[in-house]
Amino acid sequence: MNLADLSYDFCTNFPQQEMYGLRSQLQRAAVSIPSNIAEGSQRTSDKEFANFLRIARGSLAELETQVLLSVKRKFGNPEIGRKILRESEELSKMLYALCSKLTAHSS
């Protein structure tokens, strides 16, 4: 949730023409991460939960790419962008570890 919140802060000063472009894509990817974790946690099997975690990791990769492009285009606050990238790296490791544990557990 913190990463999604940071992403909204990052997009605050995007140019108006990016309202429905990169800004929208970035925010959707950011919201998709905790949403998929939450939805997966309510599934009835570890296999299903692991699948939602993989989807969340895919959204996380999208977010990282969109932040990098935004910084390159000089959109958003670069300090917040760096913080998003640091936190996303940590979250990616956590999601991978949890997914691996769930997959090993369901085997």
PyMOL commands that set and color helices and strands:
alter all, ss='L'
color gray80, all
select helices_A, chain A and resi 2-11+16-18+22-41+46-72+78-105
alter helices_A, ss='H'
color red, helices_A
deselect
rebuild
show_as cartoon
